[in-house]
Amino acid sequence: MNYNKNIIIIDLEATCWNGEIPNGQVNEIIEIGICVLDIITGSITKSEGILIKPERSKVSSFCTELTTITQDLLDKEGITFKEACVKLREDYSANHYTWASYGAYDLNMMKKQCKLRGVEYPLSQKHINVKTHFSWVKDLNKKVGMKGALNILKIPLEGTHHRGVDDAKNIAKILHWCLQQQN
């Protein structure tokens, strides 16, 4: 990967509930959707959804409806959060590349969960908030969600909304459009 032409896009999915968080449970990352965007060509490579077993919560039916991720899927295919962070460093050299997400949630959630778990932060300090960047490039008075940005750009939503692996690719398309406008 060439630092100048690639940006890593990340979209997290976390345990969630329709209403209050049940006693003893917490929001925690259950999927790290990731892909690599070539900012020159717009090609998206190395996309995957890294599934993570929650340690302090269970996937609610509301969360499954939203993300399609089940507790059973995570029990069978998930890895630990620490293993996922090692994978980001080893497979993506994520600590050496600028990375982007849609909004600040993903940045804050990664930092918070790394701190809580005593895990080395696996990403670069160089972060692009695509939500803010899109609003700035489009000169919008208020920020819009990822789906709204795709609609404005007339780019069809690909895959399943609220699946990290699919949302990361959709975010990459929005970021690429933004970068093209600045050239």
SULSULRA-V141549 format. One record per pair of residues at least 12 apart in sequence whose C-alpha atoms are under 10 Angstrom apart, sorted by the first residue. I is the first residue (numbers start at 0). GAP is how many residues later the second one is. D is the distance in Angstrom with one decimal. If there is no record, write none. Layout:
i:I gap:GAP d:D
i:I gap:GAP d:D
This chain:
i:0 gap:35 d:9.0
i:0 gap:37 d:9.2
i:0 gap:91 d:8.7
i:0 gap:92 d:8.8
i:0 gap:95 d:10.0
i:0 gap:96 d:9.0
i:1 gap:36 d:9.1
i:1 gap:95 d:8.9
i:2 gap:35 d:9.9
i:2 gap:93 d:7.7
i:2 gap:94 d:6.0
i:2 gap:95 d:7.9
i:3 gap:34 d:9.1
i:3 gap:35 d:8.5
i:3 gap:36 d:9.5
i:3 gap:93 d:8.7
i:3 gap:94 d:9.2
i:4 gap:31 d:9.9
i:4 gap:32 d:8.1
i:4 gap:33 d:5.5
i:4 gap:34 d:5.3
i:4 gap:35 d:6.3
i:4 gap:36 d:9.0
i:4 gap:37 d:9.8
i:4 gap:92 d:9.8
i:5 gap:30 d:6.4
i:5 gap:31 d:5.4
i:5 gap:32 d:4.6
i:5 gap:33 d:5.9
i:5 gap:34 d:8.4
i:5 gap:35 d:10.0
i:5 gap:36 d:9.6
i:5 gap:37 d:9.7
i:5 gap:38 d:9.5
i:5 gap:39 d:9.9
i:5 gap:91 d:7.4
i:5 gap:92 d:7.9
i:5 gap:93 d:9.0
i:6 gap:28 d:8.6
i:6 gap:29 d:5.8
i:6 gap:30 d:5.3
i:6 gap:31 d:6.7
i:6 gap:32 d:7.1
i:6 gap:37 d:9.8
i:6 gap:87 d:9.3
i:6 gap:89 d:10.0
i:6 gap:90 d:6.3
i:6 gap:91 d:5.4
i:6 gap:92 d:5.4
i:6 gap:93 d:7.1
i:6 gap:120 d:9.5
i:6 gap:121 d:9.3
i:6 gap:165 d:8.8
i:6 gap:168 d:9.6
i:6 gap:169 d:9.9
i:7 gap:26 d:7.0
i:7 gap:27 d:5.9
i:7 gap:28 d:4.6
i:7 gap:29 d:6.2
i:7 gap:30 d:9.0
i:7 gap:36 d:9.7
i:7 gap:37 d:9.7
i:7 gap:38 d:9.6
i:7 gap:39 d:9.7
i:7 gap:84 d:8.2
i:7 gap:85 d:9.6
i:7 gap:86 d:7.2
i:7 gap:88 d:9.9
i:7 gap:89 d:6.8
i:7 gap:90 d:6.5
i:7 gap:91 d:4.5
i:7 gap:92 d:6.3
i:7 gap:93 d:8.8
i:7 gap:115 d:9.5
i:7 gap:116 d:9.8
i:7 gap:119 d:9.5
i:7 gap:120 d:9.9
i:7 gap:160 d:9.1
i:7 gap:164 d:8.6
i:8 gap:24 d:8.0
i:8 gap:25 d:5.6
i:8 gap:26 d:5.4
i:8 gap:27 d:6.1
i:8 gap:28 d:7.1
i:8 gap:35 d:9.6
i:8 gap:38 d:9.2
i:8 gap:85 d:9.9
i:8 gap:89 d:8.8
i:8 gap:90 d:5.6
i:8 gap:91 d:4.8
i:8 gap:92 d:5.9
i:8 gap:93 d:8.9
i:8 gap:118 d:9.7
i:8 gap:119 d:9.2
i:8 gap:121 d:9.6
i:8 gap:156 d:9.7
i:8 gap:158 d:9.3
i:8 gap:159 d:5.7
i:8 gap:160 d:7.6
i:8 gap:161 d:9.5
i:8 gap:162 d:7.2
i:8 gap:163 d:6.3
i:8 gap:166 d:9.1
i:9 gap:21 d:10.0
i:9 gap:22 d:6.7
i:9 gap:23 d:5.5
i:9 gap:24 d:4.6
i:9 gap:25 d:6.9
i:9 gap:26 d:9.0
i:9 gap:37 d:9.8
i:9 gap:39 d:9.6
i:9 gap:89 d:7.2
i:9 gap:90 d:6.2
i:9 gap:91 d:5.4
i:9 gap:92 d:8.3
i:9 gap:96 d:7.5
i:9 gap:97 d:9.1
i:9 gap:154 d:7.6
i:9 gap:155 d:8.3
i:9 gap:157 d:8.4
i:9 gap:158 d:5.5
i:9 gap:159 d:8.8
i:9 gap:161 d:8.5
i:9 gap:162 d:9.0
i:10 gap:20 d:8.1
i:10 gap:21 d:6.0
i:10 gap:22 d:4.9
i:10 gap:23 d:6.5
i:10 gap:24 d:9.2
i:10 gap:38 d:9.1
i:10 gap:89 d:8.6
i:10 gap:90 d:6.0
i:10 gap:91 d:7.4
i:10 gap:92 d:9.7
i:10 gap:94 d:9.2
i:10 gap:95 d:6.5
i:10 gap:96 d:9.5
i:10 gap:151 d:8.8
i:10 gap:152 d:8.3
i:10 gap:153 d:4.9
i:10 gap:154 d:7.2
i:10 gap:155 d:8.6
i:10 gap:156 d:6.3
i:10 gap:157 d:5.2
i:10 gap:158 d:9.0
i:10 gap:159 d:9.8
i:10 gap:160 d:8.3
i:11 gap:16 d:9.7
i:11 gap:17 d:6.6
i:11 gap:18 d:7.6
i:11 gap:19 d:5.7
i:11 gap:20 d:4.8
i:11 gap:21 d:6.0
i:11 gap:22 d:8.7
i:11 gap:37 d:9.2
i:11 gap:38 d:9.5
i:11 gap:89 d:8.8
i:11 gap:90 d:9.9
i:11 gap:93 d:8.5
i:11 gap:94 d:5.9
i:11 gap:95 d:9.3
i:11 gap:97 d:8.4
i:11 gap:98 d:8.6
i:11 gap:150 d:8.7
i:11 gap:151 d:8.3
i:11 gap:152 d:5.5
i:11 gap:153 d:8.7
i:11 gap:155 d:8.9
i:11 gap:156 d:8.6
i:12 gap:14 d:9.7
i:12 gap:15 d:8.4
i:12 gap:16 d:5.8
i:12 gap:17 d:5.7
i:12 gap:18 d:5.0
i:12 gap:19 d:6.7
i:12 gap:20 d:7.9
i:12 gap:36 d:9.8
i:12 gap:38 d:9.4
i:12 gap:39 d:9.8
i:12 gap:50 d:9.3
i:12 gap:53 d:9.7
i:12 gap:54 d:7.6
i:12 gap:56 d:9.2
i:12 gap:93 d:8.7
i:12 gap:96 d:10.0
i:12 gap:149 d:7.0
i:12 gap:150 d:6.9
i:12 gap:151 d:5.9
i:12 gap:152 d:9.5
i:12 gap:154 d:9.8
i:13 gap:12 d:9.4
i:13 gap:13 d:6.0
i:13 gap:14 d:5.1
i:13 gap:15 d:4.1
i:13 gap:16 d:5.0
i:13 gap:17 d:6.8
i:13 gap:18 d:9.0
i:13 gap:38 d:9.5
i:13 gap:40 d:8.8
i:13 gap:45 d:8.8
i:13 gap:49 d:8.2
i:13 gap:53 d:9.1
i:13 gap:55 d:9.9
i:13 gap:92 d:9.8
i:13 gap:95 d:9.1
i:13 gap:148 d:9.9
i:13 gap:150 d:9.6
i:14 gap:12 d:5.1
i:14 gap:13 d:5.5
i:14 gap:14 d:6.5
i:14 gap:15 d:6.5
i:14 gap:16 d:9.4
i:14 gap:39 d:7.9
i:14 gap:41 d:9.8
i:14 gap:42 d:7.2
i:14 gap:43 d:7.2
i:14 gap:44 d:5.7
i:14 gap:45 d:7.3
i:14 gap:47 d:9.4
i:14 gap:48 d:6.3
i:14 gap:49 d:9.1
i:14 gap:52 d:9.6
i:14 gap:54 d:9.6
i:14 gap:56 d:9.9
i:15 gap:12 d:8.4
i:15 gap:13 d:9.8
i:15 gap:41 d:9.3
i:15 gap:42 d:9.1
i:15 gap:43 d:7.3
i:15 gap:44 d:6.8
i:15 gap:45 d:9.2
i:15 gap:46 d:7.2
i:15 gap:47 d:5.3
i:15 gap:48 d:9.1
i:15 gap:50 d:9.1
i:15 gap:51 d:9.8
i:16 gap:41 d:10.0
i:16 gap:42 d:8.4
i:16 gap:43 d:6.2
i:16 gap:44 d:8.1
i:16 gap:45 d:5.8
i:16 gap:46 d:6.2
i:16 gap:47 d:9.7
i:16 gap:49 d:9.9
i:17 gap:42 d:8.6
i:17 gap:43 d:9.0
i:17 gap:44 d:6.0
i:17 gap:45 d:8.1
i:18 gap:43 d:9.7
i:20 gap:36 d:9.6
i:21 gap:35 d:8.8
i:21 gap:36 d:9.8
i:21 gap:38 d:10.0
i:22 gap:34 d:9.7
i:23 gap:32 d:7.4
i:23 gap:33 d:7.6
i:24 gap:29 d:9.8
i:24 gap:30 d:9.2
i:24 gap:31 d:5.6
i:24 gap:32 d:4.6
i:24 gap:33 d:7.6
i:25 gap:28 d:9.3
i:25 gap:29 d:9.3
i:25 gap:30 d:6.3
i:25 gap:31 d:5.9
i:25 gap:32 d:9.1
i:26 gap:27 d:9.0
i:26 gap:29 d:8.5
i:26 gap:30 d:7.5
i:26 gap:31 d:9.6
i:26 gap:32 d:9.9
i:26 gap:82 d:9.1
i:26 gap:86 d:9.4
i:27 gap:24 d:9.2
i:27 gap:25 d:9.3
i:27 gap:26 d:6.4
i:27 gap:27 d:8.1
i:27 gap:28 d:7.7
i:27 gap:29 d:7.5
i:27 gap:30 d:9.6
i:27 gap:31 d:9.9
i:27 gap:53 d:9.3
i:27 gap:81 d:8.2
i:27 gap:82 d:9.5
i:27 gap:84 d:9.6
i:27 gap:85 d:7.3
i:28 gap:22 d:8.8
i:28 gap:23 d:6.8
i:28 gap:24 d:8.4
i:28 gap:25 d:7.0
i:28 gap:26 d:9.7
i:28 gap:52 d:7.7
i:28 gap:77 d:9.5
i:28 gap:80 d:7.9
i:28 gap:81 d:8.2
i:28 gap:84 d:7.9
i:29 gap:19 d:9.7
i:29 gap:20 d:8.2
i:29 gap:21 d:5.8
i:29 gap:22 d:4.6
i:29 gap:23 d:6.2
i:29 gap:24 d:6.1
i:29 gap:25 d:9.7
i:29 gap:28 d:9.9
i:29 gap:29 d:8.7
i:29 gap:39 d:8.4
i:29 gap:40 d:9.8
i:29 gap:41 d:9.5
i:29 gap:44 d:7.7
i:29 gap:48 d:8.1
i:29 gap:49 d:9.4
i:29 gap:50 d:9.4
i:29 gap:51 d:8.4
i:29 gap:134 d:9.4
i:30 gap:17 d:9.7
i:30 gap:18 d:6.1
i:30 gap:19 d:5.4
i:30 gap:20 d:4.5
i:30 gap:21 d:5.7
i:30 gap:22 d:8.8
i:30 gap:23 d:9.7
i:30 gap:36 d:9.6
i:30 gap:38 d:8.7
i:30 gap:43 d:9.1
i:30 gap:47 d:8.7
i:30 gap:48 d:9.9
i:30 gap:50 d:9.4
i:30 gap:53 d:9.3
i:30 gap:132 d:7.9
i:30 gap:133 d:6.2
i:30 gap:134 d:8.2
i:31 gap:16 d:8.2
i:31 gap:17 d:5.6
i:31 gap:18 d:5.0
i:31 gap:19 d:6.7
i:31 gap:20 d:7.8
i:31 gap:49 d:9.6
i:31 gap:52 d:8.0
i:31 gap:53 d:9.5
i:31 gap:56 d:9.4
i:31 gap:74 d:9.4
i:31 gap:78 d:9.7
i:31 gap:131 d:9.1
i:31 gap:132 d:5.9
i:31 gap:133 d:7.3
i:31 gap:136 d:9.1
i:32 gap:14 d:7.5
i:32 gap:15 d:5.9
i:32 gap:16 d:4.3
i:32 gap:17 d:6.2
i:32 gap:18 d:8.5
i:32 gap:129 d:9.9
i:32 gap:130 d:7.4
i:32 gap:131 d:3.8
i:32 gap:132 d:3.8
i:32 gap:133 d:7.2
i:32 gap:134 d:7.3
i:32 gap:135 d:5.8
i:32 gap:136 d:8.6
i:33 gap:12 d:7.7
i:33 gap:13 d:5.5
i:33 gap:14 d:5.6
i:33 gap:15 d:6.4
i:33 gap:16 d:7.8
i:33 gap:54 d:9.0
i:33 gap:58 d:9.3
i:33 gap:65 d:9.8
i:33 gap:66 d:9.9
i:33 gap:67 d:9.7
i:33 gap:130 d:7.2
i:33 gap:131 d:5.9
i:33 gap:132 d:8.7
i:33 gap:133 d:8.8
i:33 gap:134 d:5.7
i:33 gap:135 d:7.8
i:33 gap:138 d:9.8
i:34 gap:12 d:4.0
i:34 gap:13 d:6.6
i:34 gap:14 d:8.9
i:34 gap:57 d:9.2
i:34 gap:64 d:9.9
i:34 gap:129 d:9.8
i:34 gap:130 d:7.5
i:34 gap:131 d:9.2
i:34 gap:132 d:9.7
i:34 gap:133 d:6.2
i:34 gap:134 d:6.4
i:34 gap:135 d:10.0
i:34 gap:136 d:9.7
i:34 gap:137 d:7.9
i:35 gap:12 d:9.9
i:35 gap:56 d:8.6
i:35 gap:61 d:9.9
i:35 gap:63 d:9.0
i:35 gap:132 d:9.0
i:35 gap:133 d:8.6
i:35 gap:136 d:8.0
i:36 gap:62 d:9.7
i:36 gap:63 d:9.9
i:36 gap:131 d:9.7
i:36 gap:132 d:8.4
i:36 gap:134 d:9.8
i:36 gap:135 d:6.1
i:36 gap:136 d:8.4
i:36 gap:138 d:8.8
i:36 gap:139 d:7.8
i:37 gap:134 d:9.2
i:37 gap:138 d:8.4
i:38 gap:133 d:9.1
i:38 gap:134 d:9.8
i:38 gap:136 d:8.5
i:38 gap:137 d:6.0
i:38 gap:138 d:9.4
i:38 gap:140 d:7.4
i:38 gap:141 d:8.4
i:39 gap:136 d:8.3
i:39 gap:139 d:8.9
i:39 gap:140 d:8.4
i:40 gap:135 d:8.7
i:40 gap:139 d:9.9
i:41 gap:130 d:8.1
i:41 gap:131 d:7.3
i:41 gap:133 d:9.2
i:41 gap:134 d:5.9
i:41 gap:135 d:8.5
i:41 gap:137 d:9.7
i:41 gap:138 d:9.3
i:42 gap:126 d:9.9
i:42 gap:129 d:9.0
i:42 gap:130 d:8.9
i:42 gap:133 d:9.2
i:43 gap:124 d:9.7
i:43 gap:125 d:7.0
i:43 gap:126 d:9.9
i:43 gap:128 d:7.4
i:43 gap:129 d:8.5
i:43 gap:132 d:10.0
i:44 gap:124 d:9.1
i:45 gap:45 d:9.5
i:45 gap:46 d:8.6
i:46 gap:117 d:9.9
i:46 gap:118 d:6.5
i:46 gap:119 d:8.5
i:46 gap:121 d:8.1
i:46 gap:122 d:7.5
i:47 gap:116 d:8.4
i:47 gap:117 d:5.4
i:47 gap:118 d:8.5
i:47 gap:120 d:9.0
i:47 gap:121 d:9.6
i:48 gap:114 d:8.0
i:48 gap:115 d:6.2
i:48 gap:116 d:4.6
i:48 gap:117 d:8.2
i:48 gap:119 d:9.2
i:49 gap:27 d:9.2
i:49 gap:28 d:7.5
i:49 gap:29 d:8.0
i:49 gap:30 d:10.0
i:49 gap:31 d:9.5
i:49 gap:33 d:9.9
i:49 gap:34 d:6.8
i:49 gap:35 d:9.8
i:49 gap:37 d:8.8
i:49 gap:38 d:9.3
i:49 gap:114 d:8.6
i:49 gap:115 d:8.1
i:50 gap:18 d:9.0
i:50 gap:22 d:8.5
i:50 gap:23 d:6.3
i:50 gap:24 d:9.5
i:50 gap:25 d:9.7
i:50 gap:26 d:6.7
i:50 gap:27 d:4.6
i:50 gap:28 d:6.3
i:50 gap:29 d:8.6
i:50 gap:30 d:8.9
i:50 gap:33 d:8.1
i:50 gap:113 d:9.5
i:50 gap:114 d:9.9
i:51 gap:21 d:9.7
i:51 gap:22 d:6.3
i:51 gap:23 d:8.7
i:51 gap:25 d:8.0
i:51 gap:26 d:4.4
i:51 gap:27 d:4.8
i:51 gap:28 d:5.5
i:51 gap:29 d:5.9
i:51 gap:30 d:9.3
i:51 gap:31 d:8.7
i:51 gap:32 d:7.2
i:52 gap:18 d:8.2
i:52 gap:19 d:9.8
i:52 gap:20 d:9.0
i:52 gap:21 d:5.2
i:52 gap:22 d:6.2
i:52 gap:23 d:8.9
i:52 gap:24 d:8.2
i:52 gap:25 d:4.9
i:52 gap:26 d:5.7
i:52 gap:27 d:5.7
i:52 gap:28 d:7.3
i:53 gap:17 d:8.7
i:53 gap:20 d:7.9
i:53 gap:21 d:8.9
i:53 gap:24 d:8.6
i:53 gap:25 d:9.1
i:53 gap:26 d:7.8
i:53 gap:27 d:8.1
i:54 gap:25 d:8.3
i:54 gap:26 d:8.8
i:56 gap:14 d:9.8
i:57 gap:12 d:9.2
i:57 gap:13 d:6.6
i:57 gap:16 d:9.8
i:58 gap:12 d:5.2
i:58 gap:13 d:9.0
i:58 gap:15 d:8.9
i:62 gap:99 d:9.7
i:64 gap:97 d:9.7
i:65 gap:94 d:9.4
i:65 gap:95 d:8.1
i:65 gap:96 d:6.4
i:65 gap:97 d:8.5
i:66 gap:93 d:7.8
i:66 gap:94 d:7.3
i:66 gap:95 d:4.9
i:66 gap:96 d:5.4
i:66 gap:97 d:8.4
i:67 gap:92 d:8.4
i:67 gap:93 d:9.5
i:67 gap:94 d:8.2
i:67 gap:95 d:7.3
i:68 gap:93 d:9.6
i:68 gap:94 d:8.0
i:80 gap:32 d:8.6
i:80 gap:33 d:8.5
i:80 gap:36 d:8.5
i:80 gap:38 d:8.4
i:81 gap:31 d:10.0
i:81 gap:32 d:8.4
i:81 gap:35 d:8.1
i:81 gap:36 d:8.9
i:81 gap:37 d:6.2
i:81 gap:38 d:8.4
i:81 gap:39 d:9.7
i:81 gap:40 d:9.6
i:82 gap:36 d:9.7
i:83 gap:38 d:9.1
i:84 gap:25 d:9.6
i:84 gap:29 d:8.8
i:84 gap:34 d:7.8
i:84 gap:35 d:7.7
i:84 gap:36 d:7.4
i:84 gap:37 d:5.5
i:84 gap:38 d:8.5
i:85 gap:33 d:9.3
i:85 gap:34 d:8.7
i:85 gap:35 d:9.5
i:85 gap:36 d:7.1
i:86 gap:35 d:8.8
i:87 gap:33 d:9.9
i:87 gap:34 d:6.3
i:87 gap:35 d:7.6
i:88 gap:32 d:9.3
i:88 gap:33 d:5.7
i:88 gap:34 d:7.5
i:88 gap:35 d:9.8
i:89 gap:32 d:9.4
i:91 gap:30 d:9.9
i:91 gap:31 d:9.7
i:92 gap:29 d:8.5
i:92 gap:30 d:8.3
i:92 gap:31 d:9.1
i:93 gap:27 d:9.9
i:93 gap:28 d:6.4
i:93 gap:29 d:5.0
i:93 gap:30 d:6.3
i:94 gap:26 d:8.3
i:94 gap:27 d:5.6
i:94 gap:28 d:4.1
i:94 gap:29 d:4.1
i:94 gap:30 d:7.7
i:94 gap:31 d:9.0
i:95 gap:26 d:9.4
i:95 gap:27 d:7.5
i:95 gap:28 d:5.7
i:95 gap:29 d:8.9
i:95 gap:30 d:8.9
i:96 gap:26 d:7.8
i:96 gap:27 d:6.0
i:96 gap:28 d:8.8
i:96 gap:29 d:7.4
i:96 gap:30 d:9.1
i:97 gap:25 d:8.4
i:97 gap:26 d:6.1
i:97 gap:27 d:7.6
i:97 gap:28 d:4.8
i:97 gap:29 d:5.8
i:97 gap:30 d:7.5
i:98 gap:24 d:7.5
i:98 gap:25 d:6.9
i:98 gap:26 d:8.4
i:98 gap:27 d:6.4
i:98 gap:28 d:5.0
i:98 gap:29 d:6.3
i:98 gap:30 d:9.0
i:99 gap:26 d:8.5
i:99 gap:27 d:5.4
i:99 gap:28 d:4.5
i:99 gap:29 d:6.0
i:99 gap:30 d:6.5
i:99 gap:31 d:9.7
i:99 gap:68 d:9.1
i:99 gap:71 d:8.5
i:99 gap:72 d:8.4
i:99 gap:75 d:8.4
i:100 gap:26 d:7.8
i:100 gap:27 d:6.6
i:100 gap:28 d:5.6
i:100 gap:29 d:5.9
i:100 gap:30 d:7.9
i:100 gap:66 d:9.6
i:100 gap:67 d:7.7
i:100 gap:70 d:7.2
i:100 gap:71 d:8.7
i:100 gap:74 d:9.2
i:101 gap:26 d:8.4
i:101 gap:27 d:5.7
i:101 gap:28 d:4.8
i:101 gap:29 d:5.0
i:101 gap:30 d:8.1
i:101 gap:31 d:9.2
i:101 gap:32 d:9.4
i:101 gap:43 d:8.1
i:101 gap:44 d:6.8
i:101 gap:65 d:9.2
i:101 gap:66 d:8.7
i:101 gap:68 d:9.9
i:101 gap:69 d:6.6
i:101 gap:70 d:9.4
i:101 gap:72 d:9.4
i:101 gap:73 d:9.2
i:102 gap:25 d:8.7
i:102 gap:26 d:5.2
i:102 gap:27 d:6.3
i:102 gap:28 d:5.0
i:102 gap:29 d:6.9
i:102 gap:30 d:9.3
i:102 gap:40 d:9.5
i:102 gap:41 d:9.9
i:102 gap:42 d:8.6
i:102 gap:43 d:9.1
i:103 gap:23 d:9.4
i:103 gap:24 d:9.0
i:103 gap:25 d:6.3
i:103 gap:26 d:9.0
i:103 gap:27 d:8.4
i:103 gap:28 d:9.1
i:104 gap:24 d:9.5
i:105 gap:23 d:9.5
i:106 gap:16 d:9.3
i:106 gap:18 d:9.7
i:106 gap:20 d:7.9
i:106 gap:21 d:9.6
i:106 gap:22 d:8.8
i:109 gap:12 d:8.8
i:109 gap:13 d:8.8
i:110 gap:12 d:9.3
i:127 gap:47 d:9.1
i:128 gap:46 d:9.4
i:129 gap:16 d:9.0
i:129 gap:41 d:7.5
i:129 gap:42 d:8.9
i:129 gap:44 d:7.6
i:129 gap:45 d:6.1
i:129 gap:46 d:9.9
i:129 gap:48 d:8.5
i:130 gap:12 d:6.6
i:130 gap:13 d:7.1
i:130 gap:14 d:7.2
i:130 gap:15 d:7.3
i:130 gap:18 d:8.4
i:130 gap:40 d:9.1
i:130 gap:43 d:9.1
i:130 gap:44 d:9.0
i:131 gap:12 d:9.0
i:132 gap:41 d:9.7
i:132 gap:42 d:8.1
i:132 gap:45 d:7.4
i:132 gap:46 d:9.4
i:133 gap:12 d:9.7
i:133 gap:15 d:7.7
i:133 gap:40 d:7.5
i:133 gap:41 d:7.4
i:133 gap:43 d:8.8
i:133 gap:44 d:6.2
i:133 gap:45 d:9.5
i:134 gap:14 d:8.8
i:134 gap:43 d:9.6
i:135 gap:42 d:9.3
i:136 gap:40 d:9.6
i:136 gap:41 d:6.4
i:136 gap:42 d:8.9
i:136 gap:44 d:7.5
i:136 gap:45 d:8.1
i:137 gap:14 d:9.5
i:137 gap:15 d:9.9
i:137 gap:40 d:8.4
i:137 gap:43 d:9.3
i:145 gap:15 d:9.4
i:145 gap:21 d:8.3
i:145 gap:24 d:7.9
i:145 gap:25 d:7.0
i:145 gap:28 d:8.3
i:146 gap:14 d:8.2
i:146 gap:20 d:9.3
i:146 gap:23 d:8.7
i:146 gap:24 d:9.3
i:148 gap:21 d:9.8
i:148 gap:22 d:9.2
i:148 gap:25 d:7.2
i:149 gap:20 d:7.8
i:149 gap:21 d:8.6
i:149 gap:23 d:8.5
i:149 gap:24 d:6.9
i:152 gap:20 d:9.7
i:152 gap:21 d:8.0
i:152 gap:24 d:8.5
i:154 gap:15 d:8.7
i:154 gap:18 d:8.2
i:154 gap:19 d:8.5
i:155 gap:14 d:8.7
i:156 gap:12 d:9.4
i:156 gap:13 d:6.6
i:156 gap:14 d:9.8
i:156 gap:16 d:9.9
i:157 gap:12 d:6.5
